[in-house]
């Protein structure tokens, strides 16, 4: 009799455990098997901030989703199975409201004309069944949009910009967007300071990169100049001298900028001079570029880039015979990976087409 009672007890416990391990659709969690709503992970970087959404993708399968499968006015898991989560590696703003870095449970309250997007501090729940409003980190209200049919629920990163993106949920014929913005310059500047406290502080490249970022984004030019001076102090090179001239020019110190540009060009090799000439052409400073190509040819008469520069000079003058000669010499001495482009340029010159256009 005791054995029978023990068997019944163990059987009851086994059934209870099995039922506890089932999902709402009858799938068990004991084995790694295919699931009706398949797993997806999507990541987008904005600046240096990573945004990741981890979710499962239910299928509409012809069902009426909104207002029926997913009721209006009730908290919904924003996916299927385990908690849909969204992670931010740095602080962000959601629809203009601040949210700290971290991983959040993503829930939504659908409505016909307005949705509430919820970021919960609890990111380990099963769906929204144990959701508690007191665990909210943030709620924002957004407007749903009509969309093309999406049978499988999907999240996308739309309108990607240097400092923001729009996260959009799409399922059935509804799209629900919310904007995520990042203070990129503040984060990058802070990151630069941290990185330059490590091994990067001993190399000219790190300080030059830092100054280049500040200059490109037109922020903290005084700091950019100090960083470039530190780079030059570690090792004076064409690269950082030219960068310093650009910073000085951006600061309105044109005479100082000219002096450092001349100093940089005096240290440049043939390839660096040619590349700088191409930059001048890109800035529509053709006369300066052609003068530089002529100077390069006198300073480095045997280098292939000098002949390439002179091919551009002759091409600009309509002297295609000499331009072809110079291009052939450049082609003979050029590295293999550059020859296809030079061969195309040669064909253009042979057709009497200006390669500067």
ChimeraX attribute file (.defattr): number of C-alpha atoms within 10 A of each C-alpha:
attribute: neighborCount
match mode: 1-to-1
recipient: residues
	/A:1	6
	/A:2	7
	/A:3	8
	/A:4	9
	/A:5	10
	/A:6	11
	/A:7	12
	/A:8	12
	/A:9	11
	/A:10	12
	/A:11	12
	/A:12	12
	/A:13	12
	/A:14	12
	/A:15	11
	/A:16	11
	/A:17	11
	/A:18	13
	/A:19	13
	/A:20	11
	/A:21	14
	/A:22	13
	/A:23	13
	/A:24	9
	/A:25	10
	/A:26	9
	/A:27	15
	/A:28	16
	/A:29	13
	/A:30	9
	/A:31	7
	/A:32	7
	/A:33	9
	/A:34	9
	/A:35	15
	/A:36	14
	/A:37	17
	/A:38	14
	/A:39	16
	/A:40	12
	/A:41	12
	/A:42	14
	/A:43	14
	/A:44	17
	/A:45	17
	/A:46	18
	/A:47	16
	/A:48	16
	/A:49	20
	/A:50	13
	/A:51	23
	/A:52	17
	/A:53	22
	/A:54	19
	/A:55	26
	/A:56	23
	/A:57	21
	/A:58	20
	/A:59	19
	/A:60	16
	/A:61	10
	/A:62	8
	/A:63	11
	/A:64	11
	/A:65	16
	/A:66	16
	/A:67	13
	/A:68	9
	/A:69	10
	/A:70	16
	/A:71	14
	/A:72	16
	/A:73	15
	/A:74	14
	/A:75	21
	/A:76	21
	/A:77	25
	/A:78	28
	/A:79	26
	/A:80	22
	/A:81	23
	/A:82	19
	/A:83	25
	/A:84	23
	/A:85	24
	/A:86	21
	/A:87	18
	/A:88	21
	/A:89	15
	/A:90	17
	/A:91	16
	/A:92	21
	/A:93	15
	/A:94	21
	/A:95	16
	/A:96	11
	/A:97	12
	/A:98	15
	/A:99	16
	/A:100	13
	/A:101	14
	/A:102	14
	/A:103	20
	/A:104	23
	/A:105	29
	/A:106	27
	/A:107	24
	/A:108	22
	/A:109	19
	/A:110	24
	/A:111	17
	/A:112	12
	/A:113	9
	/A:114	16
	/A:115	19
	/A:116	20
	/A:117	23
	/A:118	24
	/A:119	24
	/A:120	23
	/A:121	18
	/A:122	18
	/A:123	20
	/A:124	14
	/A:125	16
	/A:126	16
	/A:127	21
	/A:128	22
	/A:129	11
	/A:130	9
	/A:131	20
	/A:132	12
	/A:133	14
	/A:134	8
	/A:135	13
	/A:136	17
	/A:137	16
	/A:138	17
	/A:139	17
	/A:140	15
	/A:141	14
	/A:142	18
	/A:143	15
	/A:144	21
	/A:145	14
	/A:146	11
	/A:147	13
	/A:148	11
	/A:149	13
	/A:150	15
	/A:151	17
	/A:152	17
	/A:153	19
	/A:154	21
	/A:155	23
	/A:156	16
	/A:157	20
	/A:158	14
	/A:159	12
	/A:160	14
	/A:161	11
	/A:162	13
	/A:163	16
	/A:164	22
	/A:165	22
	/A:166	19
	/A:167	21
	/A:168	19
	/A:169	18
	/A:170	23
	/A:171	24
	/A:172	22
	/A:173	14
	/A:174	18
	/A:175	19
	/A:176	23
	/A:177	23
	/A:178	19
	/A:179	17
	/A:180	23
	/A:181	20
	/A:182	21
	/A:183	17
	/A:184	18
	/A:185	16
	/A:186	10
	/A:187	15
	/A:188	17
	/A:189	16
	/A:190	11
	/A:191	12
	/A:192	18
	/A:193	12
	/A:194	11
	/A:195	14
	/A:196	15
	/A:197	10
	/A:198	9
	/A:199	9
	/A:200	14
	/A:201	16
	/A:202	15
	/A:203	15
	/A:204	22
	/A:205	18
	/A:206	20
	/A:207	26
	/A:208	23
	/A:209	18
	/A:210	21
	/A:211	29
	/A:212	22
	/A:213	18
	/A:214	21
	/A:215	23
	/A:216	10
	/A:217	10
	/A:218	13
	/A:219	14
	/A:220	13
	/A:221	19
	/A:222	15
	/A:223	14
	/A:224	25
	/A:225	24
	/A:226	14
	/A:227	23
	/A:228	28
	/A:229	20
	/A:230	21
	/A:231	27
	/A:232	21
	/A:233	12
	/A:234	15
	/A:235	14
	/A:236	15
	/A:237	18
	/A:238	22
	/A:239	18
	/A:240	27
	/A:241	25
	/A:242	23
	/A:243	24
	/A:244	29
	/A:245	25
	/A:246	22
	/A:247	26
	/A:248	22
	/A:249	15
	/A:250	14
	/A:251	15
	/A:252	11
	/A:253	13
	/A:254	15
	/A:255	12
	/A:256	15
	/A:257	22
	/A:258	16
	/A:259	13
	/A:260	21
	/A:261	18
	/A:262	15
	/A:263	16
	/A:264	21
	/A:265	19
	/A:266	11
	/A:267	15
	/A:268	18
	/A:269	14
	/A:270	23
	/A:271	15
	/A:272	16
	/A:273	24
	/A:274	23
	/A:275	15
	/A:276	18
	/A:277	23
	/A:278	20
	/A:279	14
	/A:280	17
	/A:281	16
	/A:282	11
	/A:283	10
	/A:284	11
	/A:285	13
	/A:286	18
	/A:287	13
	/A:288	12
	/A:289	25
	/A:290	22
	/A:291	14
	/A:292	23
	/A:293	28
	/A:294	17
	/A:295	17
	/A:296	25
	/A:297	20
	/A:298	11
	/A:299	13
	/A:300	16
	/A:301	14
	/A:302	14
	/A:303	18
	/A:304	22
	/A:305	27
	/A:306	28
	/A:307	27
	/A:308	25
	/A:309	30
	/A:310	25
	/A:311	30
	/A:312	26
	/A:313	27
	/A:314	20
	/A:315	22
	/A:316	18
	/A:317	10
	/A:318	15
	/A:319	16
	/A:320	22
	/A:321	14
	/A:322	16
	/A:323	27
	/A:324	24
	/A:325	18
	/A:326	23
	/A:327	25
	/A:328	19
	/A:329	18
	/A:330	23
	/A:331	23
	/A:332	12
	/A:333	14
	/A:334	16
	/A:335	10
	/A:336	9
	/A:337	8
	/A:338	10
	/A:339	15
	/A:340	11
	/A:341	10
	/A:342	18
	/A:343	14
	/A:344	12
	/A:345	22
	/A:346	22
	/A:347	14
	/A:348	15
	/A:349	24
	/A:350	14
	/A:351	11
	/A:352	16
	/A:353	16
	/A:354	21
	/A:355	18
	/A:356	13
	/A:357	6
